[in-house]
Amino acid sequence: MNNPIVDHGWAKISETGSSALAAAKAKLSVVEAIEERISQSEGIEAANNILAQGAIKQALKRCIEFHEGAPGLTILDLYINYGFATQKALAAERAIELELDDIEF
């Protein structure tokens, strides 16, 4: 991918403060745009397979909820969701490079 999902901005999601919230929201938008692009060119099933059936988006949404102060979420919830989203986003990047190199992102 020309513009990787997981980059320096992604790493800010695991921090605390307003920049972390902004980073999580920005990366959620990136994942949603990638999902839309894959859906348009390859179909929704391909997008679901590459983007972990929506689990990356869900984990990022949980990170956003933590940063917005949702009750019941702790720093461990942030770390768990961030780690999961990172692992799945890296796998999605690899799949895109291998299987969808003809699509512009």
C-alpha positions, -999 to +999 in steps of 0.1 A: +000+000+000+012+035-008-003+049+023-002+023+051-029+021+077-005+015+105+020+043+107+032+069+132-003+084+134-017+050+143+007+047+172-008+078+188-041+059+194-025+040+223-016+073+241-038+094+262-050+129+255-068+147+227-043+137+200-050+101+207-088+106+201-081+126+169-058+098+157-084+071+164-111+090+146-088+097+116-078+060+113-114+049+116-121+071+086-092+057+067-104+021+074-139+030+063-126+046+031-106+015+023-136-007+030-157+014+006-130+012-021-126-025-018-164-030-018-168-009-049-141-028-069-142-063-054-175-066-035-185-064+001-174-100+008-138-092-003-139-061+019-152-081+049-125-108+044-096-084+041-108-061+069-116-088+095-154-087+091-156-052+106-135-061+137-109-034+129-136-008+129-152-021+160-119-021+179-112+014+168-146+025+179-139+011+213-106+030+214-126+062+206-151+054+234-122+050+258-108+084+248-142+100+251-145+088+287-170+060+283-179+045+317-165+011+325-136+012+300-101+012+314-067+017+300-065-021+296-095-019+273-077+006+252-045-015+250-065-047+241-085-030+214-055-011+201-034-043+199-061-062+182-068-035+157-031-031+150-026-068+144-056-070+120-048-038+102-013-051+095-028-083+082-052-062+060-022-042+046-004-074+037-036-088+020-041-056+001-005-057-012-007-093-022-043-095-036-053-060-046-022-043-059-042-031-089-065-008-067-055+028-059-058+037-023 
